[in-house]
């Protein structure tokens, strides 16, 4: 598998061909490379050959529910933006829980989608550049976290794989133990116009690292202020 190339490559996975081609042409106009796929299977096959920077995923695909595709993409190092006519709270929450970085409802202006792509790519580039200046592994409470691969390991528990958004949030906490970080600091450029996104991701992260997620000991909620990581962190 090859990695994403210098000019960002965007996969557009959308069953409405006219809309998919419109999104591709708009992205191309902003000097991105864009490839259109009308179903999940052909997109997954392409992902095995070439890894894009971002996948734009419609939820109503002919051969697979888009949520399942988003879930499969979580294990790959790609940004994910959901585009869907489903505007209910449950779908938004589920999309974020499955690892999507952003969620935009139809109808939308293609230029707005481009802005979301640009914001996500800035965050990815910032994360990648920061990682080159940081130690490669963080150790805390018998966990080891590898920011580059987004993997968590524990000697007595199953390995965990974080989404990019979860990894960014954990990394921010690990860099500032015993400090209160606001919701805005944890979301950063990954902020979506949807207040519960931070709650969803924090809940998922706690389920993965806390012994008792209902009574967290590692990540404390400081009501009215934000969150605090409350254990020592060693970098190797």
N, C-alpha and C positions, 0 to 999 in steps of 0.2 A: 504494500500500500504506500502511495506517495503522500507527502504532507501538503498542506495548503500552500499555494505558491504566492509570490510577492504581491501580484495584483489579486485582491480578494476574490475568491470564487464563491458564488452563491448558488445553492440548489433551491429551485422553486418547485415544490411538490403540491400540485393543485389540479383537481379533476376538471375544473372549468378551463378549457384550453384558451379561450379568449382572454380571461383574466390572467392566467399564468403567463401568456405571451406578453400581455401588457406590463406585468410586473418585471419580466425579463428585459423588455425594451427600455423601461424606465431605469432599471439598474445599470444597463449598458450605457445609457446616456450620462450616468454619473461615473463612468469609467470602471465599473465593476464587470467581472466576468459572470455570466448567469447561464445556467442550464435548466431547462424545463423538463419536468417529469409529470406524467398524468396519473401515475399510480405509485404505490409504495414499493412494490417489488423491484421495478427498474431502478428506482432511486437507491435502494439498498445494495443492488448489484454494483451500481456506479460508486457507491461509498467504499466498497471493497477495493476498488481500483484507485480512486482519487478522493482525498479527504478535502471537503470544502471548508471555508471559514465559517459559514452560516448556512443553516437549512431553514427555509420558510415553509411551514407545513400547514396545509389545510386539514381540518379534522374529518371532513366527509369524503374519504377516498373510496374508490370502487372496490378495492381488494383487501383493505385493512382499515380498521378504525384509526384515525390519526393519532389518538391517544396512545395506542399500542406502538405506533411508529416513534412517537416522542419518547416513550419509555425505552425503546431499543437504542435511540440516539444518545441516551444518557451515558452509555459506556464509551462513547466516542468523543474525541476532543473537538467538538463543533458547537458553535452557538446555535440556539434554536428559538425561532420566533413562530408562534402559532398565529394563523389567520383563520377566522371562522365566523360563520353566521350565528354560532351558539354564543349568546351573550349572557347566559345565566351564571349565577354565582358559583354553582357546583362545577360547571365546566372550567371556569377560570381557576378555581382552587385546584381541581384535579390536574389541569395542565401544568401549573406551577409545581405541584407535588411530584409530577412525573419528570421534572427537570427542565421545563421550558424556561428560557430567559426573559421572554416577553410574550404578551398576548394582545392581539389587536382584533377588533370585531369588524365584520363586514356590515355595511359598505364602508370603505375607507378611501382616502386619497392616496394614490401611489406615492406621492411625495412624502406623506407622513410615514409610510412604511420605510422609505429610503432613510428618513431621519432616524427611525428606530434601528435600522441596520448600522448606520454610522455610529450611533451611540454604543451599540453592542460591540462593534469592532474596536472602538477606542478603549473600551474596558478590557477587551481581550489583549490588545497590544500593551496596555498598562500592566496587566497581570504578568504577561510574558517578560517584559523588560524588568519588572521588579524581581521576578524569580531568578534572573541571571545574577542579581546582586545579593541574593539571600542564600543562607545555608539550605541544603536540599531537603532536610528532614527535621520535623518538629516532634519532640517527645514530651508527652504529658499523660499522667495518670495511667501508665502502662500502654498508652496508645502511641503509635508513630504515624505521622501524617506526612505524605509526600506531595507538596503543592503541585509539582510538575505533572504527576499522573493522577492527582486527586484521589489517591488511595489511602485508606485508613487500615492499620493492622494492630491487632491486640493478641497477646499469647493465648488468651482463654476465650476469645469470641471470634465469630466469623469475620473475615475481611469485609470492609465496606467500601463502596465506590460512591463518591459524592458527585453531584452535578456541579457544573462550573459556578453557578450562583451560590450553592452551598459552600463550595470550596473557598470562594472569595470571602464569604461571611466568616467562616472559621479562621481563615488566614488573618483577617483583620483582628479577630479576638485574640489569636495566638501572639500577634505582634504587640498587643497592649494588655497583658495580663494585669488584673487588679485595677483596671481603669474602666470607667463607665463610657461606653460607646453609644451614641444616639442611634435611633433608627435610620436617620439620614446617612450617618457615617457608615453604617453596615450595608445599606443599599447602594450608596454611591451612584454611579452612572447607570447602574442596573435598575434604578427605580422605575416602576411602571405606574400608571395612573390608577392604582388599585391598592388601597391601604393595607389589605390583609396579606399582601405578598410576603412581607417580613415575618408575619406570624406563621404562615405556612412553612416557610423555609426554616425558621427556628424550630418549629415542631419536628420537622423531618430530621434536622441535625441532632436534636436532643434524643430522638429515638435511636439514632445510630451510636451515640457516644456515652449517653447517660445510663447508669445501672437502673435507675427508676426515672423515666422521663416525666412522670407526673410530679415528682419531687426532685427536680434537678439540683445537682451539687456542683457541676462544672461551670454551667452557664446560668447565672442568676439574673432574674428580672429585677431591675431597679425601677419601680413604678413611677411613671412620670418623667423618667430620665433616659432609660435605655436598657442595656445589658452589660454584664460584667463577667469576664472569665476569671474564675477564682481558684486556679491552681498554678503551680510552677510550670514553666515551659523551658525546655532545653533544646537548643538548636545544634544539629550535627552536620 
